[in-house]
Amino acid sequence: MSKVAVIGLPGDEQLWLVDFTSGTVSPLSAPPAGSDLANAQTLRQQGSTIVKGVNFAVAFSSAEVAASGHHES
């Protein structure tokens, strides 16, 4: 099972590398031109949502909102 994920948030061009084992989140360098990740980033910039290898993801406005256990559908 993977312990690393790459995420991007709407309105933020930066991709982020999340390492669940070390508990870190860091900016990801620009992916190499022509790579699958670069192609996915281009699609994302055009408004696409790309999901692979995760079965649950919800963005929250703050950690407090996430901790409340409530989210909008």
C-alpha positions in Angstrom: 0.0 0.0 0.0 1.2 3.5 -0.9 2.3 5.8 1.9 2.8 8.8 -0.3 0.2 10.9 -2.3 0.4 13.9 -4.6 -2.5 16.4 -4.1 -3.5 19.7 -5.6 -6.2 22.1 -4.4 -8.4 24.2 -6.6 -7.0 27.7 -7.1 -3.5 26.6 -6.2 -1.2 25.7 -9.1 1.2 24.0 -6.7 1.2 20.2 -6.3 2.0 18.8 -2.9 3.7 15.6 -1.8 2.2 14.1 1.3 4.3 11.5 3.1 2.1 9.7 5.5 4.9 7.7 7.1 7.0 10.8 8.0 4.0 13.0 8.5 5.2 15.7 6.1 3.7 17.8 3.4 6.0 19.6 1.0 5.8 21.3 -2.4 6.5 19.0 -5.3 8.9 20.2 -7.9 7.5 20.7 -11.4 7.1 17.2 -13.0 9.2 16.4 -16.0 7.7 17.5 -19.3 5.7 14.7 -21.0 5.5 12.6 -17.8 2.1 11.2 -16.7 2.2 13.6 -13.7 2.9 16.6 -16.0 0.0 15.6 -18.2 -2.3 15.2 -15.2 -1.2 18.6 -14.0 -2.2 20.1 -17.4 -5.6 18.5 -17.2 -6.0 19.8 -13.7 -5.2 23.3 -14.7 -7.9 23.0 -17.4 -10.5 22.1 -14.7 -10.3 18.3 -14.6 -10.4 16.3 -11.3 -8.0 13.3 -11.3 -8.3 10.6 -8.6 -6.2 7.4 -8.5 -5.2 5.2 -5.6 -7.3 6.8 -2.9 -10.7 5.9 -1.7 -11.6 9.0 0.5 -10.6 12.6 0.2 -12.4 15.7 1.4 -11.0 19.3 1.5 -11.8 21.4 4.5 -11.4 25.1 5.2 -9.5 24.4 8.5 -8.3 21.7 10.8 -11.1 22.7 13.2 -13.8 22.0 10.6 -12.3 18.7 9.8 -12.1 17.7 13.4 -15.8 18.5 13.8 -16.6 15.5 11.7 -19.0 17.5 9.5 -18.6 18.2 5.8 -20.9 19.4 3.0 -21.8 17.0 0.3 
